[in-house]
Amino acid sequence: MARPIWTGAITFGLVSVPVAMYTATSEHEVSFHQFQKDTTDRIRYKRVNERTGREVDFDDIVKGADVGGGNYVMLDADELDSVAPGRSRSLEISRFVDLAEIDPIYYHRTYYLGPGSDDTAKVYGLLRDAMAGENRAAIGTLVMRGKEYLTAIRAEDDVLVLQTMYFADEVRDPKEELDSLPRRGTARKAELAMAHQLIDSMSGSWKPADFHDTYTERVQKLIKAKKKGKAVTVADPAPEPTGVSDLLEVLRRSVDEAAKRRGSPPAAAKKQPPKKTAAKKKTPAKKTAKKAAKKAA
């Protein structure tokens, strides 16, 4: 079994639930070492005292905060931990919010929370089961590795899932980061309708197993090819940007291709409903002639 990366207690009201935190995800990128170019000499990083040039052991390193004038306040790990909420072992819940209210941009990393011990598993199960039927997330904070995190906890099947989150001042405003954005409602009706049709034709269920890291696979193939002295297969270049004048036609072709992949007939232009012709009004002369014909009969 994996070792927990953090242990502590979730507190809400007067209830305290001991938990252990475990990593929920792992990345599978290719690991590389660094070498000096045109050699097989490894590059290594050392923690060196800039005055003496001597390497410093990790246990002998403390953190220093710049207070101006070339002066620093030195703090070791114990001092930093002494001011952490709950001595870094408490995850205090401040409120429960609807999951749909949380913008995904605030989510950072995902972890599993397990019971702190067999003796406290019942209290853990109580919190999990109570949250499962509410579709809410418990919002709180914890301190881990010298940093405070905003967190959201939700029930997922048999486990509690914790996601660290960005604080509001850590999320950048797109209007301040981007030079310009197009105004809404500038697309033509035909283009917008075709774009909706393309989205519908490419829609489906979320199945995580359908997606995999193709870049890592290509890197692994590149390594094998170079090891065997084979030629490297270069990936196709990125497509050219779609021109405004070609947009509608490109959208139409995209809809047809998506339909072919699904085995459904290509998209056809929507038939316009037949135009209603206005009834012709009878002129007074025609009315008079009609009356005369009836009398003659």
C-alpha positions in Angstrom: 0.0 0.0 0.0 1.1 3.6 -0.7 2.3 5.8 2.2 0.2 8.9 3.0 1.8 12.2 2.0 -0.2 14.0 4.8 -2.1 13.0 7.9 -4.4 15.1 9.9 -8.1 15.6 10.7 -11.1 17.1 8.9 -13.0 19.3 11.3 -16.6 20.6 10.8 -18.6 21.9 13.7 -17.4 20.0 16.7 -16.7 16.8 14.7 -13.2 15.8 13.9 -12.5 13.1 11.3 -8.9 11.7 11.2 -7.8 11.2 7.6 -4.7 10.3 5.6 -4.0 11.8 2.2 -2.7 9.8 -0.8 -1.7 10.8 -4.3 -4.5 10.2 -6.8 -2.7 10.8 -10.1 0.6 10.1 -11.7 2.2 11.4 -14.8 3.9 9.0 -17.3 6.2 11.4 -19.3 9.5 10.1 -20.4 12.3 10.7 -17.9 15.5 12.3 -19.3 19.0 12.9 -17.8 21.0 16.0 -18.8 24.3 15.8 -20.6 26.8 18.3 -21.9 26.4 18.5 -25.7 28.5 16.2 -27.8 29.6 14.2 -24.7 28.3 11.6 -22.4 29.1 13.7 -19.4 26.1 14.0 -17.0 25.0 17.4 -15.7 24.3 17.4 -12.0 23.0 20.1 -9.7 24.4 20.8 -6.3 23.5 23.0 -3.4 26.5 25.2 -3.1 27.4 28.0 -0.6 28.0 30.9 -3.0 30.7 32.4 -0.6 32.8 29.3 0.1 31.9 27.3 -3.0 31.3 24.2 -0.8 28.3 21.9 -1.2 25.8 22.1 1.7 23.8 19.2 3.1 20.0 19.5 2.7 19.4 19.3 6.4 21.6 22.3 7.0 19.5 24.6 4.7 17.1 27.1 6.2 14.8 29.6 4.4 15.5 33.4 4.6 13.0 36.2 3.9 14.4 39.4 2.4 13.5 42.3 4.7 15.5 44.9 2.7 18.9 46.5 3.0 20.6 43.2 2.3 19.2 41.8 5.6 17.3 38.5 5.9 15.2 36.8 8.6 16.1 33.1 8.8 13.4 30.6 9.5 13.7 26.8 9.9 11.0 24.2 9.2 9.9 23.9 12.8 9.4 27.7 13.1 7.3 27.8 9.9 5.2 24.8 11.2 4.6 26.6 14.5 2.4 29.2 12.9 0.5 26.9 10.7 -3.3 26.5 11.5 -3.7 23.4 13.7 0.0 22.8 13.6 -0.3 21.7 9.9 -2.5 18.8 11.0 -6.0 20.3 10.7 -8.3 20.7 7.7 -11.0 22.9 8.9 -14.2 23.0 6.8 -15.7 26.5 6.5 -18.7 25.8 4.3 -20.4 23.3 2.0 -21.1 24.5 -1.6 -22.8 23.1 -4.6 -20.3 21.4 -6.9 -21.8 23.1 -10.0 -20.9 26.5 -8.5 -17.1 25.8 -8.6 -15.4 27.0 -11.8 -12.9 24.2 -12.9 -10.2 26.8 -13.3 -9.8 26.9 -9.5 -8.9 23.1 -9.3 -5.2 22.3 -9.0 -4.3 18.7 -7.9 -6.4 15.7 -6.8 -5.8 13.4 -3.8 -7.6 10.6 -2.1 -8.5 10.8 1.6 -8.6 7.6 3.5 -9.6 6.9 7.2 -6.9 7.9 9.6 -7.1 4.5 11.4 -9.4 1.5 11.7 -10.8 2.9 14.9 -12.0 6.1 13.1 -13.3 4.5 9.9 -16.9 4.8 11.1 -16.7 8.6 11.5 -15.1 8.8 8.0 -17.9 6.7 6.5 -20.5 8.9 8.1 -19.0 12.1 6.5 -18.7 10.3 3.2 -22.2 9.0 3.1 -23.7 12.3 4.3 -21.9 14.2 1.5 -22.7 11.6 -1.2 -26.4 12.5 -1.3 -25.9 16.3 -1.2 -23.8 16.8 -4.4 -21.9 19.4 -2.4 -18.2 20.0 -1.8 -16.7 20.8 1.6 -14.5 23.9 1.3 -11.6 24.3 3.7 -7.9 25.0 4.1 -4.8 23.0 5.1 -1.1 23.6 5.4 1.2 21.1 3.8 4.9 21.4 3.0 5.1 25.0 4.1 2.2 26.2 2.0 -1.5 26.8 2.7 -4.0 25.3 0.3 -7.6 26.0 -0.4 -9.3 22.6 -0.8 -12.6 21.1 -2.0 -13.6 17.7 -0.7 -16.3 15.6 -2.3 -17.6 12.0 -2.0 -16.8 9.7 -5.0 -18.2 6.2 -4.7 -16.5 4.7 -1.6 -13.8 7.4 -1.1 -13.5 11.1 -0.2 -11.6 13.0 -2.9 -9.7 16.2 -2.1 -8.7 18.7 -4.7 -6.4 21.5 -3.9 -7.5 24.8 -5.4 -6.1 28.2 -6.3 -7.0 31.2 -4.2 -9.0 33.9 -6.0 -5.9 36.2 -6.3 -4.0 33.4 -7.9 -6.4 33.1 -10.9 -5.5 35.7 -13.5 -8.1 37.9 -15.2 -8.1 37.0 -19.0 -8.9 40.7 -19.9 -5.6 41.7 -18.2 -3.6 38.8 -19.8 -4.9 39.0 -23.4 -4.5 41.9 -25.7 -7.9 41.6 -27.4 -10.9 39.3 -27.6 -13.5 39.3 -30.4 -16.9 40.7 -29.5 -19.7 38.2 -29.0 -22.3 37.9 -31.7 -20.1 38.8 -34.7 -20.5 35.4 -36.5 -23.0 35.1 -39.3 -26.2 33.1 -38.6 -25.3 30.4 -41.2 -21.8 30.0 -39.7 -23.2 29.8 -36.1 -25.8 27.2 -37.2 -23.2 25.1 -38.9 -20.8 25.4 -35.9 -23.7 24.1 -33.7 -24.2 21.2 -36.1 -20.5 20.4 -36.0 -20.5 20.3 -32.2 -23.6 18.1 -32.2 -22.0 15.7 -34.7 -18.9 15.4 -32.6 -20.6 15.0 -29.2 -20.4 11.9 -27.1 -20.0 10.4 -23.6 -17.0 11.2 -21.4 -14.9 8.0 -21.4 -11.4 8.7 -19.9 -10.0 5.4 -21.3 -10.7 6.7 -24.9 -7.8 9.2 -24.5 -4.1 8.6 -24.1 -0.8 10.5 -24.3 0.2 10.2 -28.0 3.2 12.5 -27.6 4.8 10.3 -25.0 4.3 7.3 -27.3 6.0 9.2 -30.1 8.9 10.1 -27.9 9.3 6.4 -26.9 9.2 5.4 -30.6 11.8 8.1 -31.4 14.1 6.7 -28.7 13.7 3.2 -30.1 14.3 4.3 -33.7 17.5 6.2 -32.8 18.8 3.3 -30.7 18.4 1.0 -33.8 19.8 3.7 -36.2 16.5 3.9 -38.1 15.1 7.0 -39.8 12.9 9.2 -37.6 9.3 9.7 -38.7 8.5 13.4 -38.5 5.0 14.4 -37.4 2.7 16.3 -39.7 2.9 20.1 -39.4 0.0 22.0 -37.7 -2.8 23.0 -40.1 -3.0 26.4 -41.5 -5.5 28.9 -39.8 -8.9 28.8 -41.4 -9.6 32.0 -43.4 -12.8 34.0 -42.7 -13.9 33.7 -46.3 -13.6 29.9 -46.2 -15.1 29.4 -42.7 -18.6 28.3 -43.8 -17.3 25.8 -46.3 -14.7 24.4 -43.9 -17.4 24.0 -41.2 -19.7 22.1 -43.8 -16.9 19.7 -44.7 -16.1 19.1 -41.1 -19.7 18.2 -40.4 -19.7 15.8 -43.3 -16.5 14.1 -42.2 -17.8 13.7 -38.6 -21.0 12.2 -40.0 -18.9 9.7 -42.1 -16.9 8.6 -39.1 -20.1 7.9 -37.2 -21.7 6.2 -40.2 -24.6 8.6 -40.5 -25.6 10.4 -43.7 -23.8 13.7 -44.5 -25.4 16.9 -43.3 -27.9 18.3 -45.8 -29.0 21.9 -46.1 -32.1 22.5 -44.1 -35.1 22.7 -46.4 -36.8 26.1 -46.2 -40.6 25.9 -45.5 -42.7 26.8 -48.5 -43.6 30.4 -48.7 -47.2 31.2 -48.0 -48.8 33.2 -50.8 -51.1 35.9 -49.8 -54.7 35.4 -51.0 -55.7 37.7 -53.8 -58.3 40.3 -52.8 -61.3 40.5 -55.1 -61.8 43.8 -56.8 -65.2 45.6 -56.7 -65.6 45.0 -60.5 -65.2 41.2 -60.1 -67.7 41.2 -57.2 -70.3 43.0 -59.4 -69.8 40.6 -62.3 -70.2 37.6 -59.9 -73.5 39.0 -58.6 -74.8 39.6 -62.1 -74.0 36.0 -63.1 -75.9 34.7 -60.1 -79.0 36.8 -61.0 -78.9 35.6 -64.6 -78.9 32.1 -63.4 
